[in-house]
Amino acid sequence: MSGTALMVLVLAVGTYAFRLVGPVLHGRVELPDRVRVLLSAGAVLRLVALLATGALTEGGEFAGWARPAGVAVGGVLAWRRAPFVVVVLGATAATVALRAAGVQ
């Protein structure tokens, strides 16, 4: 078995184990409220970090100002509870308009 196939197998088993832990431990483990709050905050912070990385970088370098501006427009529309299609089209339109105007 090659090293790549072994790593894929290990990741598959680990992923399955993580998915199995939830239903198996449901009702047996009670987390304190403070831990639940911290886990929730951690999930939000990971999503924000992923958003910032995707919005601000491309190939390890700054992506330019058009992309973060489009993401900001999409974020405002989502915050205002616009439909998903409107959020995506608004972010895309803002990015395209800025790039058409010469802003990279």
C-alpha positions as CSV (number, residue, x, y, z in Angstrom):
1,M,0.0,0.0,0.0
2,S,1.4,3.4,-1.0
3,G,1.9,6.2,1.5
4,T,-0.9,8.3,-0.1
5,A,-3.4,5.4,0.0
6,L,-2.5,4.8,3.7
7,M,-3.1,8.5,4.6
8,V,-6.4,8.5,2.8
9,L,-7.4,5.4,4.7
10,V,-6.3,6.9,8.0
11,L,-8.3,10.1,7.3
12,A,-11.4,8.1,6.3
13,V,-11.3,6.1,9.5
14,G,-10.8,9.3,11.5
15,T,-13.6,11.0,9.8
16,Y,-15.9,8.1,10.4
17,A,-14.9,7.9,14.0
18,F,-15.7,11.6,14.5
19,R,-19.1,11.1,12.9
20,L,-19.8,8.1,15.1
21,V,-18.9,9.7,18.4
22,G,-21.8,12.1,18.4
23,P,-24.6,9.6,18.3
24,V,-22.8,7.1,20.5
25,L,-22.1,9.7,23.3
26,H,-25.4,11.6,23.0
27,G,-27.0,11.7,26.4
28,R,-24.1,10.1,28.2
29,V,-21.8,13.2,28.4
30,E,-23.1,16.5,29.7
31,L,-21.1,19.6,28.9
32,P,-21.1,22.5,31.2
33,D,-22.7,25.7,29.9
34,R,-19.4,27.5,29.8
35,V,-17.9,24.8,27.6
36,R,-20.8,25.0,25.2
37,V,-20.4,28.8,25.0
38,L,-16.7,28.4,24.3
39,L,-17.3,25.7,21.7
40,S,-19.8,27.9,19.9
41,A,-17.5,30.9,20.0
42,G,-14.7,28.7,18.6
43,A,-16.8,27.5,15.7
44,V,-17.7,31.1,14.8
45,L,-14.0,32.2,15.1
46,R,-12.9,29.3,12.8
47,L,-15.5,30.4,10.2
48,V,-14.4,34.0,10.4
49,A,-10.8,33.0,10.0
50,L,-11.7,30.9,6.9
51,L,-13.7,33.8,5.5
52,A,-10.9,36.2,6.0
53,T,-8.3,33.9,4.5
54,G,-10.5,33.3,1.4
55,A,-11.4,36.9,1.1
56,L,-8.0,38.5,1.6
57,T,-5.5,36.2,0.1
58,E,-4.9,34.4,-3.2
59,G,-1.8,32.3,-3.7
60,G,-0.4,33.5,-0.4
61,E,-0.6,37.2,-1.4
62,F,-3.1,40.0,-0.9
63,A,-6.0,39.4,-3.3
64,G,-6.6,43.2,-3.9
65,W,-9.4,45.4,-2.7
66,A,-12.3,44.2,-5.0
67,R,-12.7,40.8,-3.4
68,P,-12.8,42.0,0.2
69,A,-15.3,44.7,-0.8
70,G,-17.5,42.1,-2.5
71,V,-17.3,39.9,0.6
72,A,-18.2,42.9,2.8
73,V,-21.3,43.6,0.6
74,G,-22.3,40.0,0.8
75,G,-21.9,40.1,4.6
76,V,-24.0,43.2,4.9
77,L,-26.7,41.7,2.8
78,A,-26.6,38.5,4.8
79,W,-26.8,40.5,8.0
80,R,-29.8,42.3,6.7
81,R,-31.3,38.8,6.1
82,A,-31.5,39.1,2.3
83,P,-32.2,35.9,0.4
84,F,-29.2,33.7,-0.3
85,V,-29.4,34.4,-4.1
86,V,-29.5,38.2,-3.4
87,V,-26.4,37.9,-1.2
88,V,-24.4,36.0,-3.8
89,L,-25.5,38.2,-6.7
90,G,-24.8,41.4,-4.7
91,A,-21.3,40.3,-3.7
92,T,-20.6,39.2,-7.2
93,A,-21.9,42.4,-8.7
94,A,-19.9,44.6,-6.3
95,T,-16.7,42.6,-7.1
96,V,-17.3,42.8,-10.8
97,A,-18.1,46.5,-10.7
98,L,-14.9,47.3,-8.8
99,R,-12.8,45.2,-11.1
100,A,-14.4,46.8,-14.2
101,A,-13.5,50.1,-12.7
102,G,-9.9,49.0,-12.5
103,V,-9.7,48.2,-8.8
104,Q,-7.9,45.0,-8.3
